[in-house]
Amino acid sequence: MSESVNPSVAVILPTYNESQNLSILIPIIFSVLEKYSPEIIVVDDASPDGTAAVVENFQFAYPNLKLLNRPCKNGLSSAVFDGCDASTANVVVVMDSDLSHDPQEIPGMIAKIVEGFDVVIGSRFVQGSAFENQPWIRLQISKIFNLVARIGFGLNYHDLLTGFAVCRREKIVRMPTRFSSPGFKWLLELLAIQSSLKVYEWPVTFHERNSGTSKANIGEVTAFFKLCLKLKLWKRSNRY
């Protein structure tokens, strides 16, 4: 990587009703990544709880904090794509805004990108990973869905469905498909259609959200299987 040990970094934070969590998260990210002088791009889907106002207030203290206001809920994956499109950084960090992902993990993950990896997965299912206060049933569902995805696309990674990853931005913006836009599973799509990517799985501790309510619901189950079908059909007709 031509950027040596200090690549330009953007952190993409998709949000919907995360005002309380962002008040904690934004200062931590800027502190942890201080040597990179990162930009943080908050992509907010018209949160009624004042999320956008929190970001606007922080912009006085953090000039590299950007806000993308979207008029309605358009899906987490599309927020990731919009955030990447709005950035010029070489490396993007994608993470949840609910404090389930620890910003302290990010420098080590970026170091793996500097070593030459294209994608570093914040993995919940490799040696060294852990869960904190995660409901048992949600954990089992995640394991089952990951197994389905691994078998379905012949991928050997343990966590294809995490929302925590560090990537070379160009690998996302140049994706030939964006089928996952209405849903959550942008990382599965990225890895399924670009099998030549060099990937590292970084063990993380997954924390239960700090405040607010989970966005996961039965609609995401349907969206997952629809995405798998679209990717299968696309791969059948394209040799990428």
C-alpha positions as CSV (number, residue, x, y, z in Angstrom):
1,M,0.0,0.0,0.0
2,S,1.5,3.3,-1.1
3,E,0.1,5.1,2.0
4,S,2.6,3.1,4.1
5,V,1.6,3.0,7.8
6,N,-0.8,5.9,7.7
7,P,-3.4,5.4,5.0
8,S,-6.3,7.9,4.8
9,V,-9.2,6.5,6.8
10,A,-13.0,7.1,6.9
11,V,-15.3,5.5,9.4
12,I,-18.8,4.9,8.0
13,L,-21.6,5.0,10.7
14,P,-25.1,4.1,9.4
15,T,-27.6,5.4,11.9
16,Y,-31.3,5.4,12.8
17,N,-32.2,6.6,16.3
18,E,-28.7,6.4,17.7
19,S,-28.4,9.9,19.3
20,Q,-27.4,8.6,22.8
21,N,-24.8,6.2,21.4
22,L,-23.2,8.6,19.0
23,S,-22.6,11.1,21.9
24,I,-20.3,8.4,23.3
25,L,-18.9,6.8,20.1
26,I,-17.8,9.8,18.1
27,P,-15.2,11.2,20.6
28,I,-13.9,7.7,21.2
29,I,-13.3,7.0,17.5
30,F,-11.5,10.3,16.9
31,S,-9.3,9.6,19.9
32,V,-8.5,6.0,19.0
33,L,-7.7,6.9,15.4
34,E,-5.9,10.2,16.1
35,K,-2.8,9.3,14.2
36,Y,-4.8,8.8,11.0
37,S,-6.7,12.1,11.2
38,P,-9.8,10.2,10.1
39,E,-13.1,11.4,8.8
40,I,-16.3,10.0,10.2
41,I,-19.3,9.9,7.9
42,V,-22.6,9.5,9.7
43,V,-25.3,8.4,7.3
44,D,-28.6,9.1,9.0
45,D,-32.0,7.9,7.7
46,A,-34.1,10.8,9.1
47,S,-33.9,9.6,12.7
48,P,-36.7,11.2,14.7
49,D,-34.7,11.1,18.0
50,G,-32.4,13.9,17.0
51,T,-29.4,11.9,15.8
52,A,-28.6,14.4,13.1
53,A,-28.6,17.3,15.6
54,V,-26.1,15.4,17.8
55,V,-23.8,15.1,14.8
56,E,-24.2,18.8,13.9
57,N,-23.3,19.8,17.4
58,F,-20.2,17.7,17.3
59,Q,-19.0,19.2,14.0
60,F,-17.9,22.4,15.8
61,A,-15.3,20.3,17.7
62,Y,-14.6,17.8,14.9
63,P,-14.2,19.4,11.5
64,N,-13.7,15.9,9.9
65,L,-17.1,14.8,11.0
66,K,-19.6,14.6,8.1
67,L,-23.3,14.1,8.0
68,L,-25.3,12.6,5.2
69,N,-29.0,13.2,5.7
70,R,-31.3,10.7,3.9
71,P,-35.0,11.4,3.7
72,C,-36.2,7.9,4.9
73,K,-35.0,4.5,6.0
74,N,-33.2,3.1,2.9
75,G,-31.3,0.2,4.4
76,L,-28.0,-0.2,6.2
77,S,-26.1,-1.5,3.2
78,S,-27.1,1.4,1.0
79,A,-25.9,3.7,3.8
80,V,-22.5,1.9,3.6
81,F,-22.4,2.4,-0.2
82,D,-23.5,6.1,0.1
83,G,-20.9,6.7,2.8
84,C,-18.1,5.1,0.7
85,D,-19.2,7.1,-2.4
86,A,-19.0,10.3,-0.4
87,S,-15.5,9.6,0.9
88,T,-12.1,9.9,-0.8
89,A,-10.3,7.8,1.8
90,N,-8.2,4.8,0.9
91,V,-9.5,2.7,3.7
92,V,-13.0,2.6,5.2
93,V,-14.1,1.2,8.5
94,V,-17.7,0.1,8.7
95,M,-19.2,-0.4,12.1
96,D,-22.5,-0.2,14.0
97,S,-23.3,2.9,15.9
98,D,-24.8,1.1,18.9
99,L,-21.5,0.4,20.7
100,S,-21.7,-3.3,20.0
101,H,-18.4,-2.9,18.1
102,D,-15.3,-1.7,20.0
103,P,-13.4,1.1,18.4
104,Q,-10.3,-0.1,20.1
105,E,-10.1,-2.9,17.6
106,I,-9.8,-0.6,14.6
107,P,-6.1,0.2,14.7
108,G,-5.1,-3.5,14.6
109,M,-7.6,-4.1,11.8
110,I,-6.1,-1.2,9.8
111,A,-2.7,-2.6,10.4
112,K,-3.8,-5.8,8.5
113,I,-4.9,-3.7,5.6
114,V,-1.4,-2.0,5.6
115,E,0.1,-5.5,5.5
116,G,-1.7,-6.2,2.2
117,F,-5.2,-7.5,3.0
118,D,-8.2,-6.1,1.1
119,V,-10.8,-6.8,3.8
120,V,-10.5,-7.4,7.5
121,I,-13.6,-8.9,9.0
122,G,-14.4,-8.1,12.6
123,S,-15.3,-11.8,13.2
124,R,-17.4,-13.1,16.1
125,F,-16.7,-16.7,15.3
126,V,-12.9,-17.2,15.3
127,Q,-10.5,-18.2,18.1
128,G,-10.1,-15.2,20.4
129,S,-13.6,-13.7,19.8
130,A,-16.2,-13.4,22.5
131,F,-19.8,-12.3,23.2
132,E,-20.9,-10.0,25.9
133,N,-24.6,-10.3,27.0
134,Q,-25.6,-11.6,23.6
135,P,-29.0,-13.4,23.7
136,W,-28.5,-17.2,23.1
137,I,-31.2,-17.4,20.4
138,R,-29.7,-14.5,18.4
139,L,-26.3,-16.1,18.6
140,Q,-27.6,-19.4,17.2
141,I,-29.4,-17.7,14.4
142,S,-26.2,-15.9,13.4
143,K,-24.3,-19.2,13.4
144,I,-27.0,-20.9,11.2
145,F,-27.1,-18.0,8.7
146,N,-23.3,-17.9,8.5
147,L,-23.3,-21.7,7.8
148,V,-25.9,-21.2,5.0
149,A,-23.9,-18.4,3.5
150,R,-20.6,-20.3,3.7
151,I,-22.0,-23.4,2.1
152,G,-24.1,-21.5,-0.5
153,F,-21.1,-19.5,-1.8
154,G,-18.2,-21.8,-1.0
155,L,-16.6,-19.3,1.3
156,N,-14.3,-20.4,4.1
157,Y,-14.7,-17.3,6.4
158,H,-16.4,-17.8,9.7
159,D,-18.4,-14.5,9.9
160,L,-19.9,-13.3,6.6
161,L,-22.7,-11.4,8.2
162,T,-20.9,-9.1,10.7
163,G,-21.5,-5.4,10.5
164,F,-17.9,-4.7,11.5
165,A,-15.1,-4.6,8.8
166,V,-12.3,-2.6,7.4
167,C,-11.8,-2.5,3.6
168,R,-10.0,-0.8,0.9
169,R,-12.6,1.6,-0.2
170,E,-12.1,0.9,-3.9
171,K,-13.3,-2.7,-3.4
172,I,-16.7,-1.4,-2.3
173,V,-17.2,1.4,-4.7
174,R,-16.3,-0.8,-7.6
175,M,-18.6,-3.6,-6.8
176,P,-20.5,-4.7,-9.9
177,T,-23.7,-5.3,-7.9
178,R,-25.5,-3.6,-5.0
179,F,-28.2,-6.1,-4.5
180,S,-27.9,-5.8,-0.7
181,S,-28.8,-2.1,-0.6
182,P,-32.3,-2.6,1.0
183,G,-30.8,-4.8,3.8
184,F,-27.9,-5.4,6.1
185,K,-25.6,-7.9,4.3
186,W,-23.2,-5.8,2.3
187,L,-20.2,-7.8,3.4
188,L,-21.7,-11.1,2.2
189,E,-22.3,-9.5,-1.2
190,L,-18.7,-8.1,-1.4
191,L,-17.1,-11.4,-0.6
192,A,-19.5,-13.6,-2.7
193,I,-18.9,-11.7,-5.9
194,Q,-15.2,-10.9,-5.5
195,S,-13.6,-14.3,-4.6
196,S,-10.1,-13.0,-5.3
197,L,-10.1,-10.6,-2.4
198,K,-7.4,-11.1,0.3
199,V,-9.3,-11.5,3.5
200,Y,-8.3,-11.6,7.2
201,E,-10.6,-12.5,10.1
202,W,-9.9,-10.4,13.2
203,P,-11.4,-11.7,16.4
204,V,-13.6,-9.2,18.2
205,T,-15.7,-9.1,21.3
206,F,-19.3,-8.4,20.4
207,H,-21.2,-6.3,22.9
208,E,-24.9,-6.0,23.3
209,R,-26.1,-2.6,22.2
210,N,-25.7,0.2,24.7
211,S,-29.1,1.9,24.2
212,G,-32.0,1.9,21.7
213,T,-33.6,-1.1,20.0
214,S,-32.2,-3.6,17.6
215,K,-33.0,-3.0,13.9
216,A,-33.0,-6.8,13.2
217,N,-36.4,-8.3,12.4
218,I,-38.2,-11.1,10.4
219,G,-37.9,-8.9,7.3
220,E,-34.1,-9.3,7.5
221,V,-34.5,-13.1,7.3
222,T,-36.5,-12.7,4.0
223,A,-34.0,-10.1,2.7
224,F,-31.1,-12.5,3.5
225,F,-32.6,-15.3,1.3
226,K,-33.5,-12.9,-1.4
227,L,-30.0,-11.6,-1.5
228,C,-28.6,-15.1,-1.7
229,L,-30.9,-15.9,-4.6
230,K,-29.9,-12.8,-6.5
231,L,-26.2,-13.4,-5.9
232,K,-26.5,-17.0,-7.1
233,L,-28.3,-16.0,-10.3
234,W,-25.8,-13.2,-10.9
235,K,-22.8,-15.5,-10.4
236,R,-24.3,-18.1,-12.7
237,S,-24.5,-15.6,-15.5
238,N,-21.2,-13.7,-14.8
239,R,-17.7,-15.1,-14.2
240,Y,-16.3,-12.3,-12.1
